[in-house]
Amino acid sequence: MIDNVKILVVDDDTLIRNLTVTALTYCVNREVLSFGNGRLAWEYIKEGGEVDIVISDVDMPDMNGFELMDKVRQKDPDKIFIIMSGVSDNEEKSRYEGADAFLAKPFEISDLFGIVQCFVVD
C-alpha cells in the first residue's frame, strides 16, 4: 500500500483521459498526471518523473500500453501498473504480461476507484 500516491494516466482518447484524471484528482484526492501516448509517458518516467501507479490504455500511437508496461517494469519492477482497454482479449493478456489490475472500458467511476484504492493508504 502506498501513501501520498502519484498516479499517471496514459490514454490517447482525450475525453477518457480527462475524465479519469478529474475523477482521481477530485474524488480520490490524489496527484494525477497524464499523457496522450505511451512514448511521452515513458520519456517522463525515464527522465526521473516520480509516479507510483500507472493506469494505461493499450491501443495508442507511438507506444502501446503493453510496451510501456514492459519498459516501466525494466526500470522499476515494483511499479503498480493498471491496464485499461475496451478489447476483451486484453484482459487475459494483461494478466499474462504481469499487470497488477485490469479495467474494462467503458468503466464506471466506482470501478476505477475500487481498483486504485486497493493500492493506496487512505
N, C-alpha and C positions, 0 to 999 in steps of 0.2 A: 504494500500500500504506500502511496506517495502523498506527502503533504506539500502544499503550495505548488501544485502541479501546473505545468505549462503544456498546452495542447497545440498541436499543429494539424490543421485540416487541409487536405490536398484533394481538390476536385476541379476539373475543367468546366463544370456546369456552374456558372456564376450564381444562379438562384439557389441551388442546393448548398454551395459553399457558404454563401452569405447567411442563409437560414441556419445552417449548422453552427457557424461562428456566433451569430446573435444568440441562439438558444444556449450555447455553452457559456458564453460570456455573462449573460444576464440571469439565467435560471440556475446554473450550476456554480456561478460566481468563480470562474477560472480565467486565467490569462490565456487567450487564444490567438494564434497567428494563422495565416492561411496563404496558400499559393495555388495557382491555377494549373500547375502540372508538376510531375514528379522531378523533372530536372531542376526546376527552381527550388523546390523543397530540398533536394539533395545538396545543391550548392549552399543553401543556408546552413544545413546541418554539418556539411563537410568543413565549412569555414568556422565552425565552433558555435553556431547558434544553439542555444540551450532549449531542449524540448524533452518532455517526459513521455508523452503519449502522441503517437502519430495516428491520425484517422485518415485513411486514403481510399479514394476511388480506385478502380482497377484500370478501366479503359480511358486513357488520357494521351494526348500528344507528347512527343519527346521522350517520355519515360513512363511506363505504366506502373501501377501500384505494386505489382509483384517485384519488378526490377528495383523500385525504390526500397521496398522492404529488404531485399537482398543486400543492397548497398548499406542501408542503415544498420542492419544486423552484423555486417562485417566490421563496421566501426564500433558498434555497441550492441553486443548480443542480448543484453537485458532490456533494451528499449521496448516499451509496450507498443504493439502495432495492431491496429484495428482496421480490417479491410471492410469497405462498403461497396456493394455492387447490386445492380439490377439483374445480373445474369446468374441464374441459379447454380450453374456449374462452378461458378467461382467460390461458392461456399465450401465445397469439398476441396477444391484446390487451395483455398486459403488455409484450411486445416493442415493439408499435406505440406504446404510451404512454411508452416510454423507461425501463422498469425495467432495473436492472443484471443481475438474475437472476430466475429463476422456480423455485419449489419446489413440486412437485406433492404434494398431500395425498391419501392418507396418505403420509408420508415416513419413510424410515429415518433414524435419527440420523446415520449416516455421510454421508448426502446433505446434511443440514443443515451438518455440519462442513465438508464439502468446499466448499460454496458460500461459507461465511463465511471459510474460510481463504484463498480467492482474493483477499480484500480486506485481510488483516491481515498484520503482520510478527510472526513468532514471537520 
